[in-house]
Amino acid sequence: MLIPALIFAWILDRVLGDPSRMPHPVVVFGKLIAFFEKKCNRGRDNFVRGMVVTVVLVTGVFLFFYWVFFLLGQINIWLEVVFQMVFIFLGLAGTTLIREGKSVFEKLQIGMEEGRRQVGRIVGRDTKNMSSHEIKTATLETLAENLSDGVVAPLFWLAIGGVPGMMAYKMINTLDSMIGYRNEKYEYFGKFAAKFDDVANYIPARITAVLMAICGRSRRAFQFIFRYGKSHKSPNAGYPEAALAGILNVQFGGNHDYFGEMVSKPKIGHNKRDINISDLNKTIQINRAVEILMIVLIILVWIFTDLPCGAQNAEVLFSDPGRFVFTLKQ
């Protein structure tokens, strides 16, 4: 029953994007993280405290949604499907990502300040001195990296663990975005969350890069993936960025200002040509094609395997926990 839920959720995302007036689970996740960070990020053993908070929150989210959907399935199977559709829709960020990217190029047509302000919504670096080329490059890098974080990775964990798996991933990703920084405040408290996010995105990032190269029908993209994917400071971000740089034949990376600190990132590619609107349009086409291909692959996985663990296993869990564990192992 997850197949129709996924299809309709993707259609909703294409039409609506992230609805600003609709309650979003990530907002709730953010409030939970802020609460525990305020209570626990102090004194000694910050790494241990951060690790415990991360494990508790991620496990708690998975179990919460697991039991919610089990209970909904006991009431009415179509009620369960509707709620699955809603939360899959809320777990996808493909349309919103594309809208933000297009908005940067549109604002840049008005003026540099508008472009810098808009790109500041989607990047973590200081934008006040960015040139037009740097703004465009940062936008395309973000579209590539967040194709993994905002679309492929949530779908990957949906394929494995259903909606509970998808929501657990969103909690991991939110933890990393809030406390996964290497600064005085979060160096130790957020270290485990940052590493956990790296692990959760390890396979999805590489799947994203391969799918991008396939959808772009680019041999150079595959060459860039193997040549530059590992050179990025992040263990994951370099792969989709390398794929896109290969498809467009442009150069990503270089020196960036992160609020007073100059950070040098390895260069991906060697063609320093200007970025134009056709590059944005090509990137959007790739992103959309990857979304569709990933969804098709997930549906095929569901059809030909026993993934994900659904209400059937939950029913076994209630009646015979020992048989439940054995079923998962099988």
N, C-alpha and C positions, 0 to 999 in steps of 0.2 A: 504493500500500500504506500510505501515511500515514493514509488515512481511517479504516480500522478501528483503527489505533494511537491516533489522536486520540480516537475515540469511547470506547474502553475506558479510556484514560488519564483522561478526564473522569469516567467512572463510578467509577474508583478514587479520584479526588480527592473525589467526592461522598460516598463511603463511608468513606474513611480519613482524608482530610486529609494533612498532613505527618506521616509516621510518625517518631516520636522515636527509634526504635531502628534505623532504616534509614540507611545512609550516604547523605549528601546532597551533591550537587555543589557547592552554595553554601558548604558548610563547607570543602571543598577549595579553592574559589576564595578564601575568606577567608584561609586559611593562606598561599596563594601571595602574596596582596596584602600580608599582614603581613610576609612574608619580604623581598619587594622594597622595601617601604616602609622597613624597618629598614636595608637595605643602601644605599638610594639617596636617602633624604630627609635630606640633609645638605649643608652648604656652599653654594656658588654654583650657579647654573643649575638651581635646584629646579624651575622650570617645565618646562624641557627634559627633565630627568630624569623628572618625573612624566608628561609626554607620551609619552616613549619607553616607560616601564613600562606605561602604559595601552594603547598600540598593540600592544606585544608580547604582553601577556596576552590581550587581546581577539582578536587575530589567531591566537594560539596555540590558544586554546580552539576557535575555529571550525575551524581546520585539523585539530586533533586529532579532533574528533567527525566531521568530514567523512571522514577516512581510516578511522576505526574503523567507521563504518557502511558504507563501501564494502567493506571487508574482510569484515564480517559478511554482506553481501549476496552476496559471492563464495562464502562457505561454505554459507549456507542463507538463502533469502529470508525464511522465517518466523522464523528467529533474529533477523534484522535487524528485523522487525516487532515482536517481543517487546521488544527493547532500545529501539526507538523509543518504544513504549508506556510503558516504565519511565521514560525520561528526560522525556517529555512530562508524565507524571504528577508527576514531581519538579519540573518547571518551573512548575506551576500552584499557586496559593496561595489559590484562592477559598474553599474550605471552612475552612481554617485562619483566614483573615481574618474570616469570619463568626463562627466559634467564639469568637475573641478579642473581637469586638464584643459578642456576647451575654454573654460572661463579665463584661465591665465592668458592664453593667446589672444582672446577677445579684449581683455583689459589692457594688454600690452599695446594693442592698436590705439587705445585712448591716450596712454602715456606711460612712462617708465615707473612712476610712483604707484600707479594703479596696478601695473603688472607685478611690481615687487610686493605690494600688499597682498595680492591674490595668491602668488606663489608661496607666500609665508603661511598660508592655510594648509599647505600639503607637504612642506619640508620642514626639517628641524634646524636648519642653519640660519645664520644671520642674512637677511635679504636686502638691507638698506643700501649696500654698495654694489649689488649685483648688476651686471651688464645685461643687455637684451639677450645676448647669446647664452649667458649663464642661466638666465631665467628659463629660456626654452629648453636648454639641456637638462636642468633640474626637473622640469615638468615631465619630460620623456623618461628620465631615470625613475621618477616616482611612479609613473604609469606602469613601467615594467616591474619594478620591485613589488608594488602593491597589487599587481595582478596575481602574484603568488600569495601575499598575506591576506588580501581581501576577497579572493575568489577561489583560486585553486586549492589553497590549504584548507579553508573551511569545507569545501566539497570533498577533499581527500578524507578528512576526519568524519564527515557525514557518511561517506561510503563505508568506513570501518566501524564506527560506533553509533550511527544514526544521529538524530538530533541531539541527544545527550553528548555525543562525541564532538559534534560541531560546536555546541555551546561551551564545552570544556575548553576547546581550542580558543574560542573568542575570549574566554577568561585569561588564558595564558598570554594571548596577544595583548590584552588590555593591561595585564600586570607588567609586561615588558615596556609598553609605551608610557606607563606611569612611574615605575620605580626601577626600570632596567638601565639606569644611567651610571656612568663611571665618574661620579663627582663625590664631594665630601659627604653629602647627605645619603646617597644611595649606593656607594661603592661596595659595601658589604651587605646591607639589607636587601638590595635588589639584585645581587649577583646571581643567586640561584634562579630567580625568575627570568633573567636575561639568558642564562644557559638553557633553561627549560624551553624557552621560546626558540632558541637555536635548534634544539633537538626536534621540536614539534614541526619546524619548517624545513628540516634537512631534506627529506624526500620531496615534499611539495615544490620546493624551489627548483629542484632539478627536473621534476616533471614539467613545471611551467616552462623552463628554458627549452626543453625538447619539443614540447607542443608548439611553442612560439616558432621554433625553427621549421617545424613541419608545416604549420599554417602559413608561414612566410615563404615556404618553398625555397629556402636559402641555404646553400651549401656553406657559404661564408659564416652563417650563424652558428652552425655546428663547429666550425673551426674556431670561432671566437669563444664558444662555450668551453672547449677543451683548453684553449690557450689562456683565456683571461678569467674564467670562472673562479679559480682558486686564488687569484691575485687580490681580490677585494678584501678589505679589512673584516667585513662580515663574512661568516662561513657560508651564507646563503644568498645574500643580495646580489653578489657578482654574477650569478648564473643567468637570471632573467635579464639583467642589464647587458651582459655580454651578448646574449641572443639578440636583443633589440639593436644593439650597436652594429652587430653583423648584418642584420636585415637591412638597416638603413644606411650602412657604411658611413658611420659617424664616430666621433670620439667622445666617450664619457669619462668621468673621473677628473683627477687633477686636484688643485688646492682649493679648499673651501673655508670660509670664515664661520666658525661656530661661536658667535658672541664673544669676540675678542681673542679667540684662540684659533690660529691657522692650522687646519688639519689637512695633511697631504694624503690624498687617495690615489692609488695606482690608476694609471690611464688605461682605459679599455678602448682599443682601436687606435688608429693612427691618422685617420682622415679628419682634419680640423675644419671641414667646410661648415658654412652657416646652416642653421636649422630653419626650415620654413614650414608653412602650413601643410604642405603635402606630407611632410614627415609625421606631423600630428595625425593627419587623416589615416595614414598607413598604420600608425601605432594603434589607433582606435579599431581599425579593421582586424588587426592581429588579436587584440584583446577580446573582441567579440567572437572571433573564430575559435580562440582557445577556450572560452567559456562553453561554447556549444560542444566542442570536441570532448572536453572534460566531462560534461554531463552525459554525453553518449557513452563514453567509456564507463562511467559509474553505473549507468543503467545496465550495460552488458555485464559488469561485475556482479550486480545484484541478481541478474537473471541466471547466471551460470555458477554462482557460489551461494553459500549460506550467510554471507554478510548482508547487513549488519545484524547484531544481536537485537532482536526486537521483542515484542510482547510475548511471543511464544516462549522465549527463554525466561522471561520474567514470570510467566505462569509456572514453569518448572521450578524456578527459584522458590516460589511460595510453597509448592507441594513437596519438593525434594531438593534441598540445597546441594546435597552430595551429587545428585545426577546433573544438576545445573553446572557445577564445576567440571564434571566429566565431559558434558556436552561442549563446553567452551574449549576444552583441551582437544577434543576431537576435531 
